[in-house]
Amino acid sequence: MIFVLTALDETSQAREFIFESDRLEDGLDWLSQLASRGSTLLTARVIDRDSLTVLPVAVFDGSYFTAAIQQLAAEWRAILAQPPLSRG
């Protein structure tokens, strides 16, 4: 997937950044890291195959996403590993 970001840098110059990653959490962490270094995020988009997703820039506040996404994935794996409930 490709992350495309438009931001104002520390000199208030509009800049476009591109980051490519196979993992969603890496791209989200990258966006958050840019915000924490003083860039003002204007737009953020993710291109994945034939899909374009606009991300809400307000969520990128310097906090990292990796741990939360990995925890959520582990919880889903645990739920999906349980046998289905019988209705009888």
Residue pairs with C-beta under 8 A, 6 or more apart in sequence:
1 20
1 21
1 22
1 24
1 27
1 46
1 47
1 48
2 18
2 19
2 20
2 46
2 47
2 48
3 18
3 19
3 20
3 21
3 27
3 30
3 31
3 44
3 45
3 46
3 47
4 16
4 17
4 18
4 43
4 44
4 45
4 46
4 47
5 16
5 17
5 18
5 19
5 31
5 34
5 41
5 43
5 44
5 45
6 14
6 15
6 16
6 17
6 41
6 42
6 43
6 44
7 14
7 15
7 17
7 34
7 39
7 40
7 41
7 42
8 14
8 15
8 39
8 40
8 42
9 15
9 38
9 39
10 38
10 39
14 42
15 39
17 34
19 27
19 30
19 31
21 27
21 30
24 46
24 69
25 65
25 66
25 69
25 70
26 66
27 46
28 60
28 65
28 66
28 69
29 64
29 65
29 66
31 41
31 44
31 55
31 60
32 60
32 61
32 62
32 63
32 64
32 65
33 62
33 64
34 41
34 60
35 41
35 57
35 60
35 61
35 62
36 61
36 62
41 57
41 60
42 57
43 54
43 57
44 54
44 55
44 56
44 57
44 60
45 52
45 53
45 54
45 55
46 52
46 53
46 55
